[in-house]
Amino acid sequence: MDQRMTVPGLVLRPWLETDAPAVEAALRDPDIARWNPQGGPVDEESTRRWLRRRADWSAGDHVSLAVADDVDGSLLGSVSLHDIHAADAEIGYWVVPAARGRGVASRAVELLTRWGFEQLALHRIQLCHATANPASCRVAERAGYRVEGTLRESYQYGDGRRHDEHMHARLATDRWPAGTTGEWPG
């Protein structure tokens, strides 16, 4: 994907090698490390591998984008569609500490969800988060993802414990909630 997706305040764009220092700092953040475990130590080399994996979409099983400020280009977070198979996918994200509480995650999730439905012809996108992470529940709800249930001890997070997760999902046929743009900004 060469194009960038934008909404006021945000741009979703491909990952760049120059993102490495900001990504390394983000992956060391305790909240990001807890809810988005990397499976090993975070250092310069592991960060470069992380960037290479996310920048390579050739397998067709994921789309990963940097979330950046639309004015100064600073890295605000990450959003990705993964486990893409047939017309289904999962969505994941994280936001750097300085950008939290500003609606960055919900706007990025909404934007990539719309893109996935319209450009990849997806029908269903799931979003799972630990029940102990209420901020992610709010992101899902704001982006129009309906809660479908609780998955008991379904995923081992960065704290080494298996957590219950809420499963949310959107269908391409779902109406967009009030307050969302309702249109593809592409």
FENTADA-V512369 format. One record per residue. SS is DSSP state (2 for helix, 1 for strand, 0 for the rest). OMEGA is omega in whole degrees, 0 to 359 (999 if undefined). NEAR is the number of other C-alpha atoms within 10 Angstrom. Layout:
# FENTADA-V512369
SS | OMEGA | NEAR
SS | OMEGA | NEAR
This chain:
# FENTADA-V512369
0 | 179 | 8
0 | 183 | 6
0 | 175 | 9
0 | 175 | 11
1 | 182 | 19
1 | 165 | 20
1 | 181 | 15
0 | 178 | 10
0 | 185 | 14
1 | 167 | 21
1 | 171 | 22
1 | 185 | 25
1 | 176 | 19
0 | 178 | 19
0 | 179 | 20
0 | 176 | 13
2 | 181 | 12
2 | 176 | 10
2 | 188 | 15
2 | 182 | 19
2 | 180 | 13
2 | 178 | 15
2 | 179 | 25
2 | 178 | 19
2 | 180 | 13
2 | 182 | 22
2 | 176 | 21
2 | 178 | 15
0 | 184 | 14
2 | 180 | 13
2 | 177 | 17
2 | 180 | 18
2 | 180 | 18
2 | 187 | 17
2 | 179 | 19
0 | 186 | 16
0 | 181 | 16
0 | 178 | 17
0 | 179 | 9
0 | 181 | 8
0 | 178 | 12
0 | 177 | 17
0 | 184 | 13
2 | 182 | 13
2 | 179 | 12
2 | 178 | 15
2 | 178 | 22
2 | 176 | 18
2 | 179 | 12
2 | 180 | 16
2 | 180 | 22
2 | 179 | 14
2 | 184 | 14
2 | 179 | 18
2 | 183 | 18
0 | 181 | 14
0 | 189 | 13
0 | 180 | 9
0 | 179 | 8
0 | 183 | 11
0 | 177 | 13
0 | 172 | 20
1 | 182 | 22
1 | 184 | 24
1 | 171 | 24
1 | 173 | 25
1 | 185 | 30
1 | 175 | 21
1 | 184 | 19
0 | 179 | 15
0 | 185 | 10
0 | 177 | 8
0 | 182 | 11
0 | 181 | 14
1 | 178 | 21
1 | 182 | 24
1 | 182 | 24
1 | 174 | 24
1 | 181 | 23
1 | 167 | 22
1 | 180 | 23
1 | 185 | 18
1 | 178 | 15
1 | 179 | 19
1 | 184 | 12
0 | 182 | 12
0 | 182 | 14
1 | 177 | 19
1 | 171 | 22
1 | 179 | 19
1 | 178 | 22
1 | 185 | 18
1 | 165 | 23
1 | 181 | 23
1 | 179 | 22
0 | 184 | 21
2 | 183 | 14
2 | 183 | 8
2 | 182 | 14
0 | 177 | 14
0 | 182 | 10
0 | 180 | 10
0 | 182 | 15
2 | 184 | 23
2 | 183 | 29
2 | 179 | 19
2 | 179 | 22
2 | 178 | 30
2 | 179 | 25
2 | 183 | 23
2 | 181 | 25
2 | 176 | 22
2 | 179 | 30
2 | 179 | 21
2 | 180 | 17
2 | 178 | 23
2 | 187 | 19
2 | 184 | 13
2 | 180 | 10
0 | 182 | 14
0 | 176 | 14
0 | 176 | 20
0 | 184 | 17
1 | 175 | 19
1 | 179 | 23
1 | 175 | 22
1 | 178 | 24
1 | 176 | 23
1 | 177 | 25
1 | 178 | 24
0 | 178 | 18
0 | 181 | 13
0 | 184 | 13
2 | 178 | 12
2 | 178 | 14
2 | 176 | 22
2 | 179 | 22
2 | 177 | 15
2 | 181 | 21
2 | 182 | 26
2 | 180 | 15
2 | 180 | 21
0 | 175 | 22
0 | 178 | 24
0 | 179 | 25
1 | 176 | 18
1 | 181 | 17
1 | 179 | 12
1 | 180 | 12
1 | 176 | 16
1 | 185 | 16
1 | 178 | 13
1 | 190 | 13
1 | 185 | 15
1 | 177 | 16
1 | 182 | 15
0 | 186 | 18
0 | 176 | 18
0 | 178 | 12
0 | 181 | 10
0 | 172 | 11
1 | 182 | 14
1 | 166 | 18
1 | 179 | 18
1 | 167 | 21
1 | 172 | 23
1 | 175 | 20
1 | 175 | 21
1 | 171 | 21
1 | 172 | 22
1 | 178 | 17
0 | 182 | 17
0 | 179 | 9
0 | 173 | 13
0 | 176 | 10
0 | 180 | 18
0 | 176 | 13
0 | 179 | 9
0 | 175 | 9
0 | 188 | 14
0 | 180 | 13
0 | 181 | 12
0 | 173 | 9
0 | 184 | 15
0 | 188 | 12
0 | 999 | 11
